[in-house]
Amino acid sequence: MWRQHIANTAQRFHCTNQQLVKRCLFNTTISCSNCTSVSRSSTASKIVYAPLSMFKTQPFSRKSNILFNETVNNNEATAAQNTAAQTISWPDITHLPHLENLNKEQKYEEIISFCDALLDPQAENNNQLNNFFLHFYRGEALFYNKNKLEAIEALSKSLEGFARFIKDAAMPQEQDQDFKIKRATLTYAYSMYPMCTYALAKAHNSIGNFGPAYQLNSRLVQDFADVKLYKRLQVRILINLKKYQEALDLAQELITTSSHDESGNNIVPAYYYYLRGDAFLRLHRYREAYQDLKLVVESVPGQFDALHKLGCCCYALGNYEESVEWFEKSTQVQPLY
């Protein structure tokens, strides 16, 4: 079961080295670029970064920081940490492989029902503070099920729970009871930070909360310079914030760093050209936008947004007949636009 869970984790975090993921899950002293510690207080009016030294233990060698509410008094936080460390209860993660399988099969209704049953206040041994794993899977499922406000609430609870757990929990010793499962739980909690942060940023962006989305995702872009998933979202957020030149620069970076494989073949995903073309269009650089968007529709003929934006480019350039052709093609893909 755990072997499959490692494979699922590798796929989720875009890590091609399953042995590295296995070490992330089961070792105590490693350095892994796929691990970060980012959280967001659901009540904070302003989010700031506090050093990782606030954590009770540091099983990873990494540069990341944790987001923390600046209104929390340091002495109060330390006292709360010491108290919590003595009474911390470890979450049950034995259900995670099942949730991963449901997620892979896109059975979002089942995930929501499964998590709701375990999160029921009347459920036996229910501990709301330590149900951050369940809140994460439930939040993602709600997002893909179009319940985005509920998704933001669940993902915010998840990040807060992760922060509290990692800050208060100590890496278990070999002589401790349930040593392996506790070590796996804590290291897995560390590894879940980036994807939970990404999911929350994506949810905020989808409903127009561009400021929180930018603040959350910017930290991921900074800490994980080689993970293109976060940069893709950042381009979308920058465009929504009307920071078109920054969006263009980042889209250009995505294309440049993906230009060719070892055989010299062009392997740039069409979506990267779409992002750059969209940025060009909003900067009124219509000819450059046209070139990029044309590449997109050649690779993905039914891409509505690219077809529609090609029509906009041609119209702005005075090529009215061609613009009509592109608009007609776009309405064939999405007639009710």
ChimeraX attribute file (.defattr): number of C-alpha atoms within 10 A of each C-alpha:
attribute: neighborCount
match mode: 1-to-1
recipient: residues
	/A:1	9
	/A:2	11
	/A:3	11
	/A:4	12
	/A:5	17
	/A:6	20
	/A:7	17
	/A:8	19
	/A:9	21
	/A:10	19
	/A:11	14
	/A:12	13
	/A:13	17
	/A:14	13
	/A:15	16
	/A:16	11
	/A:17	11
	/A:18	16
	/A:19	13
	/A:20	19
	/A:21	24
	/A:22	18
	/A:23	17
	/A:24	26
	/A:25	22
	/A:26	19
	/A:27	16
	/A:28	18
	/A:29	12
	/A:30	14
	/A:31	14
	/A:32	15
	/A:33	19
	/A:34	23
	/A:35	26
	/A:36	26
	/A:37	26
	/A:38	30
	/A:39	27
	/A:40	28
	/A:41	18
	/A:42	16
	/A:43	10
	/A:44	13
	/A:45	10
	/A:46	12
	/A:47	20
	/A:48	15
	/A:49	16
	/A:50	16
	/A:51	12
	/A:52	19
	/A:53	11
	/A:54	17
	/A:55	19
	/A:56	18
	/A:57	14
	/A:58	16
	/A:59	18
	/A:60	19
	/A:61	12
	/A:62	17
	/A:63	12
	/A:64	21
	/A:65	19
	/A:66	23
	/A:67	22
	/A:68	20
	/A:69	19
	/A:70	15
	/A:71	11
	/A:72	10
	/A:73	9
	/A:74	11
	/A:75	9
	/A:76	10
	/A:77	12
	/A:78	16
	/A:79	11
	/A:80	12
	/A:81	20
	/A:82	15
	/A:83	12
	/A:84	16
	/A:85	17
	/A:86	11
	/A:87	10
	/A:88	16
	/A:89	13
	/A:90	15
	/A:91	19
	/A:92	14
	/A:93	15
	/A:94	12
	/A:95	12
	/A:96	16
	/A:97	18
	/A:98	14
	/A:99	23
	/A:100	18
	/A:101	15
	/A:102	17
	/A:103	17
	/A:104	12
	/A:105	9
	/A:106	14
	/A:107	14
	/A:108	22
	/A:109	15
	/A:110	15
	/A:111	24
	/A:112	20
	/A:113	12
	/A:114	17
	/A:115	21
	/A:116	15
	/A:117	12
	/A:118	17
	/A:119	17
	/A:120	12
	/A:121	12
	/A:122	9
	/A:123	11
	/A:124	9
	/A:125	8
	/A:126	14
	/A:127	16
	/A:128	16
	/A:129	16
	/A:130	21
	/A:131	21
	/A:132	26
	/A:133	26
	/A:134	27
	/A:135	26
	/A:136	28
	/A:137	26
	/A:138	26
	/A:139	32
	/A:140	26
	/A:141	23
	/A:142	23
	/A:143	23
	/A:144	14
	/A:145	15
	/A:146	12
	/A:147	14
	/A:148	21
	/A:149	16
	/A:150	16
	/A:151	26
	/A:152	24
	/A:153	14
	/A:154	22
	/A:155	32
	/A:156	25
	/A:157	26
	/A:158	31
	/A:159	28
	/A:160	21
	/A:161	24
	/A:162	28
	/A:163	24
	/A:164	20
	/A:165	26
	/A:166	20
	/A:167	23
	/A:168	22
	/A:169	22
	/A:170	19
	/A:171	18
	/A:172	16
	/A:173	13
	/A:174	10
	/A:175	7
	/A:176	9
	/A:177	10
	/A:178	11
	/A:179	14
	/A:180	15
	/A:181	16
	/A:182	22
	/A:183	22
	/A:184	20
	/A:185	20
	/A:186	24
	/A:187	21
	/A:188	19
	/A:189	21
	/A:190	23
	/A:191	22
	/A:192	23
	/A:193	23
	/A:194	25
	/A:195	19
	/A:196	25
	/A:197	26
	/A:198	22
	/A:199	23
	/A:200	30
	/A:201	27
	/A:202	26
	/A:203	28
	/A:204	22
	/A:205	20
	/A:206	15
	/A:207	12
	/A:208	13
	/A:209	16
	/A:210	21
	/A:211	15
	/A:212	19
	/A:213	25
	/A:214	22
	/A:215	14
	/A:216	25
	/A:217	24
	/A:218	19
	/A:219	22
	/A:220	24
	/A:221	18
	/A:222	13
	/A:223	21
	/A:224	19
	/A:225	11
	/A:226	14
	/A:227	17
	/A:228	16
	/A:229	15
	/A:230	22
	/A:231	23
	/A:232	18
	/A:233	20
	/A:234	26
	/A:235	26
	/A:236	22
	/A:237	27
	/A:238	21
	/A:239	19
	/A:240	17
	/A:241	15
	/A:242	14
	/A:243	16
	/A:244	22
	/A:245	15
	/A:246	15
	/A:247	26
	/A:248	22
	/A:249	13
	/A:250	21
	/A:251	25
	/A:252	17
	/A:253	16
	/A:254	23
	/A:255	19
	/A:256	12
	/A:257	11
	/A:258	15
	/A:259	14
	/A:260	13
	/A:261	10
	/A:262	6
	/A:263	6
	/A:264	8
	/A:265	9
	/A:266	11
	/A:267	11
	/A:268	16
	/A:269	14
	/A:270	17
	/A:271	20
	/A:272	22
	/A:273	23
	/A:274	23
	/A:275	28
	/A:276	25
	/A:277	30
	/A:278	30
	/A:279	30
	/A:280	23
	/A:281	23
	/A:282	16
	/A:283	15
	/A:284	14
	/A:285	16
	/A:286	23
	/A:287	17
	/A:288	17
	/A:289	27
	/A:290	23
	/A:291	14
	/A:292	24
	/A:293	30
	/A:294	20
	/A:295	17
	/A:296	24
	/A:297	18
	/A:298	11
	/A:299	13
	/A:300	14
	/A:301	14
	/A:302	16
	/A:303	19
	/A:304	20
	/A:305	17
	/A:306	28
	/A:307	25
	/A:308	21
	/A:309	24
	/A:310	31
	/A:311	25
	/A:312	22
	/A:313	27
	/A:314	21
	/A:315	17
	/A:316	16
	/A:317	15
	/A:318	11
	/A:319	13
	/A:320	15
	/A:321	11
	/A:322	15
	/A:323	22
	/A:324	17
	/A:325	15
	/A:326	23
	/A:327	17
	/A:328	16
	/A:329	19
	/A:330	22
	/A:331	14
	/A:332	13
	/A:333	15
	/A:334	13
	/A:335	9
	/A:336	6
	/A:337	9
